Amino acid sequence: MNDMTVRGKLVSAEQLLEQLFAPECKPSLRWLRTQTKAKVIPYVRIGHLVFFDVEMVRATLASRRLVRGRSLAVAA
């Protein structure tokens, strides 16, 4: 079985997008469904219902999607 530990409250897809993103940069529900289907974003399935742990999704997005810029070498 999966060793995932849910620490927070479970929320719906709409609630997840509201809590993770500012209104002006919030992705679509379709994007979230695509990421869920591709198993990029962790989720909990209870029957046919799908729920998300906000902190778990935030940590996953930060670890997988973080793009680090180039560091500028300081001439000394």
Secondary structure, DSSP 8 states (H G I E B T S, - for coil): -------S-EE-HHHHHHHHS-GGG---HHHHHHHHHTT-S--EEETTEEEEEHHHHHHHHHHHH-----------
